[in-house]
Amino acid sequence: MVSREEFSPMTQFAFGSGALYAVRTDISPTTPLRFGALQDVQIDFSSDLKELYGQGQYALALARGKSKIEGKAKFAQVNGALFNGLFFGQSLGTTQLTVVPNEAGTGPAGGGSLSVVHASAFQADLGVVYAATGAPLTRVSSSPTTGQYTVSAGGSYGFALGDAGAALVFSYSYLATSGTEIAITNQPMGQSPVFQAVFVEQFNGKQLTLQLNACVAAKLTLPTKLDDWAIPELDFRAQADSAGNIGSLSLSE
């Protein structure tokens, strides 16, 4: 007889975060996606219980009502294809809107204008401050005075004679020719990507595999911290597929 403190060699345990894959099922063909640097996964199976009472304090019978499967995955790899494929489901471009937060520059001699480094792909001004104090300059449409500046569509900044030689810091955005960009548009209600989720956990040669045939993402979280890694989180729920199947749970034991 096996005591509470002892385990059979056939006993299965689970350790670590496992691996999580997703494959969109509402479009074809589709590229499978893996949650990179997976931190943890939580899958909750829950049901409403309907209770039947007589005159006693405790239920005479219990029956399941509505049931649901909810999942949460935290992963460190930031992946535009995964974000778009599982949550947004919109067009995915090959450019990147890039922000330059602190580009150093000097007020042009005698007043006048200067162009930022990425002026050829300039998108939008995000402000100018004095490097020494951090005090912001004020943007005006024309004829700047000391402490003011103008900006043209081509990334050319104009300053007054009083700011000649001043150490400045520029912030702006430009469009890089490589990267990923998700065009977020106002889609009709009810429209969302549908994907199959496959979760795998292995330990000591034994495996647990949970496959959910049709899932829809409920929330995408992009958290940041001052001195720690950003760990995005995707929350999703499972539904029956077109054949009425939910999925399967496979184990070595």
Stockholm file with secondary structure:
# STOCKHOLM 1.0

chainA/1-253         MVSREEFSPMTQFAFGSGALYAVRTDISPTTPLRFGALQDVQIDFSSDLKELYGQGQYALALARGKSKIEGKAKFAQVNGALFNGLFFGQSLGTTQLTVVPNEAGTGPAGGGSLSVVHASAFQADLGVVYAATGAPLTRVSSSPTTGQYTVSAGGSYGFALGDAGAALVFSYSYLATSGTEIAITNQPMGQSPVFQAVFVEQFNGKQLTLQLNACVAAKLTLPTKLDDWAIPELDFRAQADSAGNIGSLSLSE
#=GR chainA/1-253 SS CCCTTCCCTTCCCCCSCCEEEEEESSSSSCCCEECTTEEEEEEEEEEEEEEECCSSSSCSEEEEEEEEEEEEEEECCCCHHHHIIIIICSCEESCEEEEEEEEEEECCTTSEEEECTTGGGEEEEEEEEETTTCCBCEECSSSCCTTEEEECTTSEEEECGGGTTCEEEEEEEEEESSSCEECCCCCCTTCCCCEEEEEEEEETTEEEEEEEEEEEEEEEECCCBTTBCCCCEEEEEEECCTTSCCEEEEECC
#=GC SS_cons         CCCTTCCCTTCCCCCSCCEEEEEESSSSSCCCEECTTEEEEEEEEEEEEEEECCSSSSCSEEEEEEEEEEEEEEECCCCHHHHIIIIICSCEESCEEEEEEEEEEECCTTSEEEECTTGGGEEEEEEEEETTTCCBCEECSSSCCTTEEEECTTSEEEECGGGTTCEEEEEEEEEESSSCEECCCCCCTTCCCCEEEEEEEEETTEEEEEEEEEEEEEEEECCCBTTBCCCCEEEEEEECCTTSCCEEEEECC
//
